Amino acid sequence: MAMNTRVLFVCMGNICRSAMAEGVFRQLTRQAGLSEIVTVDSAGTHAFHEGEAPDRRAQATASKRGYDISGLRARAVSEKDFDQFDLILAMDWDNLGLLQQMAPKRTHHKLQLLMRFATEHESATISDPYYGNQQGFEQTLDLIEDACAGLLEVARRRATQVAAA
């Protein structure tokens, strides 16, 4: 029996970065034949946009590269997320800090920066493109694609491990 991996991507409002990361990683896991054992979701540390679709610029940027995120809806991180997910991946230091404040101590080992998994880019974080221009969304997606490719390798390794009885 393969080991399941449950990944939650987190940014501030869940309408740009974390939504794009969810769309990218969901497609990568589907293409790799891992969608049955890898759960993917996204949320925000704030509920500013709860129930809203991703930012139109995020949708357009993702769509140009073959990712459909139009059906996603923003939600805030909930207390149960800390128990339900194996990896809770923040886009930047501010959101990682907020997650550390929200999370029970016993779940802090699950909290990391998404860019930890990047292999092509050296940036530690993914800046929020919301107040910028279209090029900011393109750069954001470049970083997300890189980190998600590295994360896929982690999910692949976990899939080949047998869950401990």
TISEKE-668452 format. One record per residue (C-alpha): residue in one letter; residue number from 1; y, x, z. Coordinates in pm, whole numbers, plus 32768, in hexadecimal, padded with zeros to 4 digits. Example, Ala and Ser with C-alpha at 12.3 -4.5 7.8 and 13.67 -1.06 7.14 Angstrom:
BEGIN
NODE  residu  num     y     x     z
NODE       a    1  7E3E  84CE  830C
NODE       s    2  7F96  8557  82CA
***
This chain:
BEGIN
NODE  residu  num     y     x     z
NODE       m    1  8000  8000  8000
NODE       a    2  814F  8095  7F96
NODE       m    3  8269  80C4  808C
NODE       n    4  8388  7FD0  8050
NODE       t    5  84ED  804D  8044
NODE       r    6  860F  7F68  809B
NODE       v    7  8769  7FE7  8037
NODE       l    8  88BC  7F55  8090
NODE       f    9  89F4  7FDD  7FE3
NODE       v   10  8B39  7FB2  80A5
NODE       c   11  8CAA  7FCE  8054
NODE       m   12  8DD6  7F19  80E1
NODE       g   13  8DE1  7DCC  8027
NODE       n   14  8C9A  7DCB  7F62
NODE       i   15  8D45  7D81  7E16
NODE       c   16  8D5A  7EDA  7D75
NODE       r   17  8C92  8009  7DE4
NODE       s   18  8B73  7F70  7EA7
NODE       a   19  8B46  7E5A  7DA8
NODE       m   20  8B36  7F59  7C8D
NODE       a   21  8A3F  802B  7D55
NODE       e   22  8964  7EFA  7D8F
NODE       g   23  8964  7EAB  7C1A
NODE       v   24  8918  8010  7BB3
NODE       f   25  8804  8048  7CB2
NODE       r   26  8765  7EF3  7C74
NODE       q   27  874C  7F46  7AFF
NODE       l   28  86C6  80A5  7B41
NODE       t   29  85B6  8023  7C29
NODE       r   30  8558  7F15  7B2D
NODE       q   31  8540  8015  7A13
NODE       a   32  846E  80F8  7AF2
NODE       g   33  837E  7FDC  7B46
NODE       l   34  83E4  7FE1  7CB4
NODE       s   35  8494  7E92  7CD3
NODE       e   36  836C  7DFD  7D90
NODE       i   37  8388  7EFB  7EA9
NODE       v   38  84FA  7F54  7EAA
NODE       t   39  85F1  7E57  7F34
NODE       v   40  875D  7E84  7ECE
NODE       d   41  8891  7DD8  7F5C
NODE       s   42  8A00  7E20  7F9E
NODE       a   43  8B04  7DB8  809D
NODE       g   44  8C5F  7E08  811B
NODE       t   45  8CDD  7E7B  826B
NODE       h   46  8DEB  7D71  824B
NODE       a   47  8DCC  7C03  81E4
NODE       f   48  8F0B  7C01  8110
NODE       h   49  8E54  7B8E  7FD6
NODE       e   50  8D26  7AD7  8066
NODE       g   51  8C85  79FA  7F5D
NODE       e   52  8D4C  7A91  7E3E
NODE       a   53  8CBC  7B2C  7D03
NODE       p   54  8CF4  7CA1  7CCD
NODE       d   55  8E4C  7D10  7C55
NODE       r   56  8E71  7CCA  7AE1
NODE       r   57  8EB3  7E3B  7A9C
NODE       a   58  8D73  7E9B  7B53
NODE       q   59  8CB4  7D97  7A8A
NODE       a   60  8D48  7E11  7940
NODE       t   61  8D00  7F7E  798E
NODE       a   62  8B9B  7F33  79FC
NODE       s   63  8B5F  7E50  78CF
NODE       k   64  8BCF  7F60  77DA
NODE       r   65  8AB4  8037  7862
NODE       g   66  89B1  7F24  7862
NODE       y   67  89C1  7EA6  79CB
NODE       d   68  89F9  7D36  7A0E
NODE       i   69  8A98  7D02  7B63
NODE       s   70  8B3E  7BB4  7B13
NODE       g   71  8A49  7AEE  7BE9
NODE       l   72  8A89  7BB5  7D27
NODE       r   73  8B5B  7B20  7E3E
NODE       a   74  8C11  7BE1  7F4B
NODE       r   75  8B9A  7BCD  80B1
NODE       a   76  8BE4  7C82  81F3
NODE       v   77  8AEE  7D66  82A3
NODE       s   78  8A33  7C9E  83AA
NODE       e   79  898C  7D0C  84EB
NODE       k   80  8831  7CC8  845C
NODE       d   81  8873  7DBA  833A
NODE       f   82  884A  7EE0  8425
NODE       d   83  86E4  7E7A  8470
NODE       q   84  8687  7DF9  8316
NODE       f   85  86EA  7F28  8245
NODE       d   86  8658  8088  823F
NODE       l   87  878A  812B  81A3
NODE       i   88  88EE  80AF  81D4
NODE       l   89  89C5  8177  80E7
NODE       a   90  8B3F  8180  810C
NODE       m   91  8C28  81DC  7FF2
NODE       d   92  8D1F  82A2  80C8
NODE       w   93  8D63  8331  8222
NODE       d   94  8E32  8205  8296
NODE       n   95  8D1D  810E  824E
NODE       l   96  8C18  81F6  82E1
NODE       g   97  8CE8  8207  841F
NODE       l   98  8D05  808C  842C
NODE       l   99  8B8C  806B  83FC
NODE       q  100  8B52  8161  8518
NODE       q  101  8C2E  808B  85F9
NODE       m  102  8B78  7F4A  8593
NODE       a  103  8A12  7FC9  8594
NODE       p  104  8931  7FD2  86C5
NODE       k  105  88F7  813F  8728
NODE       r  106  8782  811E  86D9
NODE       t  107  87D8  80E7  8568
NODE       h  108  88D8  81FF  8536
NODE       h  109  87D4  82D5  8481
NODE       k  110  87E0  81D9  8361
NODE       l  111  8954  820E  8320
NODE       q  112  89B3  8309  8214
NODE       l  113  8AA8  8345  80FA
NODE       l  114  8A24  82DE  7FA2
NODE       m  115  8AA2  8423  7F08
NODE       r  116  89A7  84E2  7FDD
NODE       f  117  88B0  8491  7EC4
NODE       a  118  898B  850D  7DA3
NODE       t  119  8917  8638  7CDB
NODE       e  120  8A25  865C  7BD0
NODE       h  121  8B66  8620  7C95
NODE       e  122  8BDA  86D5  7DCD
NODE       s  123  8CB8  85C5  7E5C
NODE       a  124  8C4C  8557  7FB8
NODE       t  125  8CDB  83FA  7F8D
NODE       i  126  8D2D  82F4  7E88
NODE       s  127  8E9C  8291  7E8F
NODE       d  128  8EFE  8125  7E7F
NODE       p  129  8F72  80D9  7D1A
NODE       y  130  9004  7F83  7D77
NODE       y  131  9174  7FE8  7D73
NODE       g  132  9150  80D4  7C4C
NODE       n  133  911F  80B7  7AD7
NODE       q  134  8FF0  8085  79F8
NODE       q  135  8FA6  81FA  79F1
NODE       g  136  8F71  81EB  7B69
NODE       f  137  8E5B  80ED  7B36
NODE       e  138  8DBB  81CC  7A2D
NODE       q  139  8DC1  82F7  7B19
NODE       t  140  8D37  8221  7C33
NODE       l  141  8C15  81B5  7B59
NODE       d  142  8BD3  831F  7AF2
NODE       l  143  8BA7  837D  7C61
NODE       i  144  8AD6  8249  7CAC
NODE       e  145  89EB  8287  7B87
NODE       d  146  89B8  83F0  7BF6
NODE       a  147  8973  8396  7D62
NODE       c  148  8892  8270  7D07
NODE       a  149  87C0  8351  7C24
NODE       g  150  8786  8439  7D4C
NODE       l  151  8740  8313  7E2F
NODE       l  152  863D  8294  7D37
NODE       e  153  8578  83D4  7D6B
NODE       v  154  8573  838F  7EE1
NODE       a  155  84F7  822D  7EA0
NODE       r  156  83EB  82B6  7DB5
NODE       r  157  836E  83A9  7EBE
NODE       r  158  8368  8297  7FC3
NODE       a  159  82A9  81B5  7ED3
NODE       t  160  8191  82B1  7EBF
NODE       q  161  8173  82D0  8037
NODE       v  162  8081  81EC  80E7
NODE       a  163  8124  8127  81FB
NODE       a  164  80A4  819B  834A
NODE       a  165  7FC1  80A1  83F5
***
